[in-house]
């Protein structure tokens, strides 16, 4: 089911278990993809959760969408448009608030699941606004400290749970970048381990099984 009357385009799956103010899981796709990509996970996610898969705001040619531009420059190599990424971070925060009201969801049980560029934004949202997020599933991404809200380190992270995983032969985002996340998170008092799987830039079946079990315990 799709809907367009909020600030970001998205598709939804309602919980199979009827309840007042259900928990919600937001899905944020990677660079060059769209809201249909991660929505394939929806049938296997917790039945009591309202699922919202979101389309990134910047269309690409000839198809797909991005949360921010990535430039390829001979001198600088590959680099990200951090200003655009910060705008997307705050678009996501505003959208979460809108969706919670529109769909009558539980504001105290918001989970976000990202892949690749969607993970980079998920980390940015959760670490900048931890009062709004309960659980993060960070697949095949890393923390970009340049797009975190100024002063974020003084936030209260006591209610935030993070699961992160990466492919050991990821050719798009090196696993070494992902390994820095648990180190930074531990300094903030968030204890997690990077779960590694022998795959490239993707989600192995055992990875999916592991994070879905983790999420069921938390939602």
N, C-alpha and C positions, 0 to 999 in steps of 0.2 A: 504494500500500500504506500503510495507516495503522496506528498503534500508540499505545497509551496508557499503557504501564507506566513511563514516566519522568515527571519533574515537570511538563513542559509537553506538551500535546497536539501532535501533529505527524504529518506524512505523509512517506514516504521514497521515493526512487528509487535503487536500487542501481546501481553502475557496470556498464557492459556489458563492461568489460575486467576480468577477475578478477585480483586482486592482494592480497597481504597488506598490511594497514594502508593503505587508499586515502586520498587527500586528501578533504576534506569541504567542502561549501558549504552554509551555513545561510542560509535565506531568511526575512526578517522583514517582514511585511506592514504596510500603513498603517492609520490610524484607521478603525474601522468595517468592516474587512474580515476575512478569515480565512486559514487556511493554504492554501486552494485557489487563492487569487488569484495569487500569484507562482509557484505550482507549474506554471503554464502555461509558464514559462520553461524548466523542467527538461529537456525533450527536446533543447533547443538548447545546453545547457551542456556543459562538457567530459565526454566519455564515461567518462573514468577516475575521475571524482569521484562520491562518495556525496552525494546531495542530501537535505537535511532542511528541509522547510518547516514553520515553527513557528506555532502559534496563540497570540496574545497572551492574557495571563491574566485580563483583566477583560472579562466579557461585557457587551454593550450591549443595550438594548431598541430595537426588537423583535428585532434580529439583529445579527451582527457582533461584533467584539472590539476592545479597545484596550490599548495598553501603559501608558497613563495617561489620566486624565480631562482633558478640555479644558472649561473653564467660560466661559460667555458672561455677562458682567456689565455692566450699564449704565455703572457708574462706571469699572471697570477695563478694559472691553473684553474681548477674548479672552485668557485666560491658562491656563497649564498647571499641573497638579498635579506639581510637581517631586519631592516626596517619593515619590509613587507611581512616578514615572519612575525614581528611584534604586532603588527596590525591584525594578522590572522589569529594570533594568541588571544587578543582582546575580542575579536569577532566571535571566537569559540566561547569565551566566557559569557558574553552577552547572549549568545544563542542558547547556552545551557540554561540560563535564567529564564529566557522566553519559553523554552520547551517544557521546563518544570511546571510553569504556570499553565501553559496551553493544554498539556496532556494530564494535568493533575498528578504529578509524580512526587516521590519522596525526596525533598531537597537534601536530606541527610544520608541518602544512599545513592550517590552518583558515582558510577564507575566509568572510566574511559579506557578504550582499547585502541591503540594505534599501531600502524605498520610503517616502518621507514620514515618518510617525512611526517607522517601522521603521529609517529612515536615522538619525534623531536618536538612537535607541537604539544603532545600530551604531557611530556615532561615539563615543558614551559608553563602550561596552564596549571598543573598540579603543584609545582614548586612556587609559582608566583601567587596562586590563590588556593592554598591547601584547605581553607575553610569550606570550599565548595566541592571538594573531591574526596571520596572515600578510598577508592581503589584505582590503581593504574596497571594496565597490562601493556608493557613496552616491548614490542616485537621489532627486531632488526633496525634499531635506531640508536641514538646517543643523546647526551645532554649538551646542548649548545648554550653555554653560560651567557653569551652575548644577548640572548633573547629572553632572559629571565628578568623579572621586575626588580628594579633597583631596591636593595635592602632585603631581598627575599630570604637571606640566611637567618634573619631574626624572626621569621614566621614560626608558628606553632605547627609542627608536623606530627604531633602525637596521634592524630586520627587517620594518618595516611598510610596505606599499604601499597607496596609496589612489587610487581613481578616483572622481571626483564629477561629476555632471551635473545640469542643471536646464532647465526650459522657460522661455524668455524672456517668455512671457505667462502664467505660472503665476498663477492667481487665488486660490490657497489659501495658498501659501508664496511670498512675493515673491522674485524672483531676487536682489535686493539682499542678502537674508539669506544666501543660498547663497554669494554672492561673498566673504563674510567668511571662509569656511572655508579656502581656499588661503593666505590671509594669515596666519591663526593657525597653520596647519600648517607653513608655511615657518619660522616662529619656533621650531618644535619640531624643525626639520631634516627635515621630510617635504615633498618637492617634488612638487607636483601642480598641475594647472590645472583650473578649472571648465569643463567642456564644455557649451556652451549650444546648445539646439535650439529652433526656432520653434514650440513647442507649449505647451499649458497644463499642468495638473497630471497628467502622464502620461509614458509612455515612447515616443518616436518610434521607428519601425523602424530608422533609421540610428543612433540612440542604442543600441538593443539590439545591433546588429551591432558597434558600436565597443567596448562594454564586454565583450561575449563574446569578441572577439578579444584584448582586453587580458588577460582572465582566463585564456585558453588559454596565453598566454605565461608566466603566473605560477604556474599550478597544476602 
